[in-house]
Amino acid sequence: MKGDTKLVSKAANIDEISKNKVQEIFNQAEAGTLTKEEATKQLDEALGIK
């Protein structure tokens, strides 16, 4: 069971990292430091879509 707990913790950490990356991309887009196209590309990469 301990091994299962570690896997869940790692998955939760990955989700938190992804959440932080997405938030940072949105912040940069709102600040105007990223274009819509750049933000879309980075979001796709951060979420593993492309």
C-alpha positions as MATLAB code, in Angstrom:
seq = 'MKGDTKLVSKAANIDEISKNKVQEIFNQAEAGTLTKEEATKQLDEALGIK';
ca = [
       0.000    0.000    0.000;
       2.873    2.393    0.658;
       3.916    2.229   -2.985;
       0.392    3.159   -4.045;
       0.427    6.170   -1.732;
       3.652    7.432   -3.289;
       2.182    7.128   -6.786;
      -0.831    9.155   -5.742;
       1.402   11.825   -4.219;
       3.477   12.076   -7.382;
       0.343   12.388   -9.512;
      -0.968   15.099   -7.211;
       2.357   16.935   -7.518;
       2.235   16.699  -11.299;
      -1.270   18.149  -11.281;
      -0.110   21.004   -9.036;
       2.864   21.691  -11.322;
       0.591   21.721  -14.381;
      -1.820   24.036  -12.596;
       1.008   26.441  -11.774;
       2.331   26.370  -15.352;
      -1.128   27.093  -16.759;
      -1.661   29.959  -14.310;
       1.715   31.469  -15.221;
       0.888   31.264  -18.936;
      -2.454   33.002  -18.350;
      -0.714   35.689  -16.281;
       1.820   36.316  -19.050;
      -0.924   36.481  -21.680;
      -2.903   38.981  -19.603;
       0.230   41.064  -19.034;
       0.839   41.123  -22.771;
       4.192   39.335  -22.633;
       2.777   36.445  -24.679;
       0.647   36.607  -27.788;
      -2.518   34.525  -27.978;
      -0.767   32.101  -30.333;
       2.256   31.753  -28.023;
       0.004   31.218  -25.017;
      -2.013   28.567  -26.853;
       1.148   26.728  -27.883;
       2.567   26.821  -24.353;
      -0.744   25.679  -22.856;
      -0.848   22.737  -25.264;
       2.698   21.757  -24.254;
       2.068   22.235  -20.507;
      -1.040   20.063  -20.643;
       0.552   17.466  -22.902;
      -1.899   18.036  -25.725;
       0.722   18.445  -28.459;
];
